[in-house]
Each structure stands twice: as structure tokens, then as C-alpha cells.
Amino acid sequence: MKKDIHPKYDMKARATCACGAVYEIGSTLSDIKMEICSACHPFYTGNEKIMDTAGRVERFKKRAAKTAKVKK
């Protein structure tokens, strides 16, 4: 193997979630930002919430309304 070609692996990298939870993990990056983690994910917390960041529901409703107008 060639020496000095691999990125530096940091055993104490900080992974920060949008909910405020901070984890220490191993990574080649020293600071990682996450949108969701096990502390705030609905599957792990048991809370049901809509996670529609792309507006998919609104786009579907808009498309459905358009086809309803065409059928009338």
C-alpha cells in the first residue's frame, strides 16, 4: 500500500443534529451536520410527524386538482 495517501481519520468527530443532539463518532470529517438522528426520528421516538421537506404532498394535491378540473 502507498503511504500518506489516505485521509486523516478522526476518532472524535462531532456529529450535530438539527434537534441539538451531539454525537462523537469516527470520521474523516471533523464536524458533521445532520438533519435527523435517532433522538428525533419518528421511528425511534414513537411520535408521528410529517417530514415533507420537498413539498411532495402539495405537488400531489396540485396535480390531483388539475386532473379534477380536466375531467369536469
N, CA, C and O atoms as a GROMACS GRO file, in nm:
protein
  288
    1MET      N    1   0.083  -0.119   0.000
    1MET     CA    2   0.000   0.000   0.000
    1MET      C    3   0.088   0.125   0.000
    1MET      O    4   0.196   0.126   0.057
    2LYS      N    5   0.040   0.228  -0.063
    2LYS     CA    6   0.112   0.355  -0.064
    2LYS      C    7   0.090   0.427   0.069
    2LYS      O    8  -0.019   0.421   0.127
    3LYS      N    9   0.192   0.492   0.115
    3LYS     CA   10   0.183   0.566   0.241
    3LYS      C   11   0.139   0.710   0.214
    3LYS      O   12   0.165   0.766   0.108
    4ASP      N   13   0.072   0.768   0.312
    4ASP     CA   14   0.032   0.909   0.312
    4ASP      C   15  -0.063   0.947   0.199
    4ASP      O   16  -0.060   1.060   0.152
    5ILE      N   17  -0.148   0.854   0.154
    5ILE     CA   18  -0.247   0.889   0.052
    5ILE      C   19  -0.389   0.888   0.108
    5ILE      O   20  -0.482   0.938   0.045
    6HIS      N   21  -0.406   0.831   0.227
    6HIS     CA   22  -0.538   0.820   0.286
    6HIS      C   23  -0.570   0.944   0.370
    6HIS      O   24  -0.480   1.003   0.429
    7PRO      N   25  -0.698   0.983   0.376
    7PRO     CA   26  -0.734   1.099   0.458
    7PRO      C   27  -0.717   1.067   0.607
    7PRO      O   28  -0.722   0.951   0.647
    8LYS      N   29  -0.697   1.170   0.686
    8LYS     CA   30  -0.681   1.154   0.830
    8LYS      C   31  -0.815   1.112   0.891
    8LYS      O   32  -0.917   1.175   0.865
    9TYR      N   33  -0.814   1.006   0.970
    9TYR     CA   34  -0.935   0.954   1.034
    9TYR      C   35  -0.940   1.006   1.176
    9TYR      O   36  -0.850   0.978   1.256
   10ASP      N   37  -1.044   1.082   1.207
   10ASP     CA   38  -1.060   1.142   1.339
   10ASP      C   39  -1.155   1.056   1.421
   10ASP      O   40  -1.271   1.037   1.382
   11MET      N   41  -1.109   1.003   1.534
   11MET     CA   42  -1.193   0.917   1.618
   11MET      C   43  -1.292   0.997   1.702
   11MET      O   44  -1.386   0.940   1.757
   12LYS      N   45  -1.274   1.128   1.713
   12LYS     CA   46  -1.364   1.210   1.793
   12LYS      C   47  -1.425   1.321   1.709
   12LYS      O   48  -1.421   1.438   1.747
   13ALA      N   49  -1.482   1.286   1.596
   13ALA     CA   50  -1.551   1.383   1.511
   13ALA      C   51  -1.687   1.415   1.574
   13ALA      O   52  -1.750   1.327   1.633
   14ARG      N   53  -1.731   1.540   1.562
   14ARG     CA   54  -1.859   1.581   1.619
   14ARG      C   55  -1.968   1.576   1.512
   14ARG      O   56  -1.955   1.637   1.406
   15ALA      N   57  -2.074   1.501   1.540
   15ALA     CA   58  -2.190   1.496   1.452
   15ALA      C   59  -2.304   1.568   1.524
   15ALA      O   60  -2.349   1.524   1.630
   16THR      N   61  -2.349   1.680   1.468
   16THR     CA   62  -2.452   1.763   1.530
   16THR      C   63  -2.581   1.752   1.450
   16THR      O   64  -2.582   1.772   1.329
   17CYS      N   65  -2.689   1.721   1.520
   17CYS     CA   66  -2.820   1.708   1.455
   17CYS      C   67  -2.894   1.842   1.463
   17CYS      O   68  -2.860   1.928   1.545
   18ALA      N   69  -2.994   1.858   1.378
   18ALA     CA   70  -3.076   1.980   1.378
   18ALA      C   71  -3.156   1.993   1.507
   18ALA      O   72  -3.194   2.104   1.546
   19CYS      N   73  -3.182   1.880   1.575
   19CYS     CA   74  -3.258   1.884   1.700
   19CYS      C   75  -3.170   1.927   1.818
   19CYS      O   76  -3.222   1.956   1.926
   20GLY      N   77  -3.039   1.932   1.797
   20GLY     CA   78  -2.948   1.975   1.902
   20GLY      C   79  -2.864   1.863   1.962
   20GLY      O   80  -2.774   1.890   2.042
   21ALA      N   81  -2.892   1.740   1.927
   21ALA     CA   82  -2.815   1.627   1.979
   21ALA      C   83  -2.676   1.627   1.917
   21ALA      O   84  -2.660   1.652   1.798
   22VAL      N   85  -2.576   1.598   1.998
   22VAL     CA   86  -2.437   1.595   1.952
   22VAL      C   87  -2.380   1.456   1.981
   22VAL      O   88  -2.394   1.405   2.092
   23TYR      N   89  -2.317   1.396   1.880
   23TYR     CA   90  -2.258   1.263   1.893
   23TYR      C   91  -2.110   1.271   1.859
   23TYR      O   92  -2.068   1.352   1.776
   24GLU      N   93  -2.032   1.186   1.924
   24GLU     CA   94  -1.891   1.171   1.889
   24GLU      C   95  -1.877   1.041   1.811
   24GLU      O   96  -1.907   0.934   1.863
   25ILE      N   97  -1.832   1.053   1.687
   25ILE     CA   98  -1.818   0.936   1.601
   25ILE      C   99  -1.682   0.940   1.534
   25ILE      O  100  -1.610   1.039   1.543
   26GLY      N  101  -1.646   0.834   1.467
   26GLY     CA  102  -1.524   0.831   1.389
   26GLY      C  103  -1.554   0.867   1.245
   26GLY      O  104  -1.646   0.812   1.184
   27SER      N  105  -1.476   0.959   1.188
   27SER     CA  106  -1.499   1.003   1.052
   27SER      C  107  -1.375   1.074   0.998
   27SER      O  108  -1.286   1.112   1.073
   28THR      N  109  -1.371   1.089   0.866
   28THR     CA  110  -1.263   1.167   0.806
   28THR      C  111  -1.294   1.316   0.813
   28THR      O  112  -1.204   1.398   0.795
   29LEU      N  113  -1.418   1.352   0.839
   29LEU     CA  114  -1.457   1.492   0.859
   29LEU      C  115  -1.456   1.522   1.008
   29LEU      O  116  -1.490   1.436   1.088
   30SER      N  117  -1.419   1.643   1.046
   30SER     CA  118  -1.412   1.675   1.189
   30SER      C  119  -1.546   1.724   1.244
   30SER      O  120  -1.573   1.706   1.362
   31ASP      N  121  -1.630   1.785   1.159
   31ASP     CA  122  -1.759   1.837   1.204
   31ASP      C  123  -1.865   1.799   1.100
   31ASP      O  124  -1.852   1.833   0.982
   32ILE      N  125  -1.970   1.729   1.144
   32ILE     CA  126  -2.074   1.680   1.054
   32ILE      C  127  -2.208   1.737   1.100
   32ILE      O  128  -2.239   1.733   1.219
   33LYS      N  129  -2.288   1.788   1.007
   33LYS     CA  130  -2.423   1.838   1.036
   33LYS      C  131  -2.524   1.739   0.981
   33LYS      O  132  -2.514   1.697   0.866
   34MET      N  133  -2.623   1.701   1.064
   34MET     CA  134  -2.727   1.606   1.022
   34MET      C  135  -2.864   1.673   1.036
   34MET      O  136  -2.882   1.761   1.119
   35GLU      N  137  -2.958   1.630   0.953
   35GLU     CA  138  -3.094   1.682   0.963
   35GLU      C  139  -3.177   1.602   1.063
   35GLU      O  140  -3.266   1.657   1.127
   36ILE      N  141  -3.147   1.474   1.076
   36ILE     CA  142  -3.227   1.388   1.162
   36ILE      C  143  -3.139   1.280   1.223
   36ILE      O  144  -3.043   1.235   1.161
   37CYS      N  145  -3.171   1.240   1.346
   37CYS     CA  146  -3.093   1.137   1.415
   37CYS      C  147  -3.189   1.047   1.493
   37CYS      O  148  -3.311   1.064   1.484
   38SER      N  149  -3.135   0.954   1.568
   38SER     CA  150  -3.220   0.862   1.643
   38SER      C  151  -3.292   0.931   1.759
   38SER      O  152  -3.391   0.878   1.810
   39ALA      N  153  -3.245   1.047   1.801
   39ALA     CA  154  -3.310   1.120   1.910
   39ALA      C  155  -3.437   1.191   1.864
   39ALA      O  156  -3.525   1.219   1.945
   40CYS      N  157  -3.447   1.222   1.734
   40CYS     CA  158  -3.563   1.296   1.685
   40CYS      C  159  -3.638   1.226   1.572
   40CYS      O  160  -3.740   1.277   1.527
   41HIS      N  161  -3.591   1.110   1.526
   41HIS     CA  162  -3.658   1.038   1.418
   41HIS      C  163  -3.788   0.976   1.470
   41HIS      O  164  -3.786   0.914   1.577
   42PRO      N  165  -3.900   0.991   1.399
   42PRO     CA  166  -4.029   0.940   1.445
   42PRO      C  167  -4.029   0.790   1.471
   42PRO      O  168  -4.100   0.744   1.560
   43PHE      N  169  -3.953   0.713   1.398
   43PHE     CA  170  -3.950   0.568   1.419
   43PHE      C  171  -3.896   0.534   1.558
   43PHE      O  172  -3.946   0.444   1.624
   44TYR      N  173  -3.794   0.606   1.600
   44TYR     CA  174  -3.731   0.578   1.729
   44TYR      C  175  -3.802   0.645   1.846
   44TYR      O  176  -3.803   0.592   1.956
   45THR      N  177  -3.862   0.762   1.823
   45THR     CA  178  -3.927   0.834   1.932
   45THR      C  179  -4.072   0.791   1.952
   45THR      O  180  -4.126   0.809   2.060
   46GLY      N  181  -4.135   0.734   1.850
   46GLY     CA  182  -4.275   0.694   1.860
   46GLY      C  183  -4.370   0.807   1.827
   46GLY      O  184  -4.492   0.785   1.826
   47ASN      N  185  -4.320   0.925   1.800
   47ASN     CA  186  -4.405   1.038   1.763
   47ASN      C  187  -4.422   1.039   1.612
   47ASN      O  188  -4.326   1.023   1.537
   48GLU      N  189  -4.546   1.060   1.570
   48GLU     CA  190  -4.571   1.066   1.426
   48GLU      C  191  -4.574   1.211   1.383
   48GLU      O  192  -4.648   1.292   1.439
   49LYS      N  193  -4.492   1.244   1.284
   49LYS     CA  194  -4.495   1.379   1.228
   49LYS      C  195  -4.463   1.370   1.080
   49LYS      O  196  -4.393   1.278   1.036
   50ILE      N  197  -4.514   1.463   1.004
   50ILE     CA  198  -4.491   1.464   0.860
   50ILE      C  199  -4.355   1.526   0.834
   50ILE      O  200  -4.325   1.636   0.881
   51MET      N  201  -4.273   1.456   0.760
   51MET     CA  202  -4.139   1.504   0.727
   51MET      C  203  -4.135   1.534   0.578
   51MET      O  204  -4.066   1.466   0.502
   52ASP      N  205  -4.208   1.636   0.537
   52ASP     CA  206  -4.220   1.671   0.396
   52ASP      C  207  -4.134   1.794   0.368
   52ASP      O  208  -4.184   1.906   0.370
   53THR      N  209  -4.007   1.773   0.342
   53THR     CA  210  -3.919   1.886   0.317
   53THR      C  211  -3.923   1.931   0.172
   53THR      O  212  -3.890   2.046   0.142
   54ALA      N  213  -3.962   1.843   0.082
   54ALA     CA  214  -3.959   1.876  -0.060
   54ALA      C  215  -4.094   1.927  -0.110
   54ALA      O  216  -4.104   1.966  -0.227
   55GLY      N  217  -4.198   1.929  -0.027
   55GLY     CA  218  -4.329   1.975  -0.070
   55GLY      C  219  -4.400   1.876  -0.160
   55GLY      O  220  -4.479   1.916  -0.246
   56ARG      N  221  -4.374   1.749  -0.142
   56ARG     CA  222  -4.432   1.646  -0.228
   56ARG      C  223  -4.583   1.637  -0.214
   56ARG      O  224  -4.654   1.615  -0.312
   57VAL      N  225  -4.633   1.654  -0.092
   57VAL     CA  226  -4.777   1.646  -0.071
   57VAL      C  227  -4.847   1.759  -0.145
   57VAL      O  228  -4.950   1.738  -0.209
   58GLU      N  229  -4.792   1.879  -0.136
   58GLU     CA  230  -4.852   1.993  -0.204
   58GLU      C  231  -4.850   1.974  -0.356
   58GLU      O  232  -4.946   2.008  -0.425
   59ARG      N  233  -4.738   1.920  -0.407
   59ARG     CA  234  -4.731   1.896  -0.552
   59ARG      C  235  -4.833   1.792  -0.595
   59ARG      O  236  -4.893   1.806  -0.701
   60PHE      N  237  -4.855   1.688  -0.514
   60PHE     CA  238  -4.954   1.586  -0.548
   60PHE      C  239  -5.094   1.645  -0.546
   60PHE      O  240  -5.173   1.619  -0.637
   61LYS      N  241  -5.126   1.725  -0.444
   61LYS     CA  242  -5.259   1.787  -0.436
   61LYS      C  243  -5.283   1.880  -0.555
   61LYS      O  244  -5.393   1.884  -0.609
   62LYS      N  245  -5.180   1.953  -0.595
   62LYS     CA  246  -5.191   2.044  -0.709
   62LYS      C  247  -5.218   1.966  -0.837
   62LYS      O  248  -5.302   2.004  -0.918
   63ARG      N  249  -5.145   1.855  -0.855
   63ARG     CA  250  -5.163   1.770  -0.973
   63ARG      C  251  -5.302   1.706  -0.973
   63ARG      O  252  -5.366   1.697  -1.078
   64ALA      N  253  -5.350   1.661  -0.856
   64ALA     CA  254  -5.481   1.600  -0.846
   64ALA      C  255  -5.591   1.702  -0.876
   64ALA      O  256  -5.691   1.668  -0.941
   65ALA      N  257  -5.573   1.825  -0.830
   65ALA     CA  258  -5.671   1.930  -0.858
   65ALA      C  259  -5.675   1.962  -1.006
   65ALA      O  260  -5.782   1.989  -1.061
   66LYS      N  261  -5.560   1.959  -1.072
   66LYS     CA  262  -5.553   1.985  -1.215
   66LYS      C  263  -5.629   1.880  -1.294
   66LYS      O  264  -5.703   1.913  -1.387
   67THR      N  265  -5.612   1.753  -1.258
   67THR     CA  266  -5.682   1.645  -1.330
   67THR      C  267  -5.831   1.648  -1.300
   67THR      O  268  -5.911   1.609  -1.385
   68ALA      N  269  -5.870   1.693  -1.180
   68ALA     CA  270  -6.012   1.703  -1.147
   68ALA      C  271  -6.079   1.809  -1.234
   68ALA      O  272  -6.194   1.792  -1.274
   69LYS      N  273  -6.009   1.919  -1.263
   69LYS     CA  274  -6.063   2.024  -1.350
   69LYS      C  275  -6.079   1.974  -1.492
   69LYS      O  276  -6.178   2.006  -1.558
   70VAL      N  277  -5.984   1.895  -1.539
   70VAL     CA  278  -5.988   1.843  -1.676
   70VAL      C  279  -6.105   1.746  -1.692
   70VAL      O  280  -6.170   1.746  -1.796
   71LYS      N  281  -6.133   1.664  -1.592
   71LYS     CA  282  -6.240   1.565  -1.600
   71LYS      C  283  -6.378   1.629  -1.598
   71LYS      O  284  -6.473   1.571  -1.651
   72LYS      N  285  -6.392   1.748  -1.538
   72LYS     CA  286  -6.522   1.816  -1.533
   72LYS      C  287  -6.552   1.872  -1.665
   72LYS      O  288  -6.657   1.933  -1.684
   0.00000   0.00000   0.00000
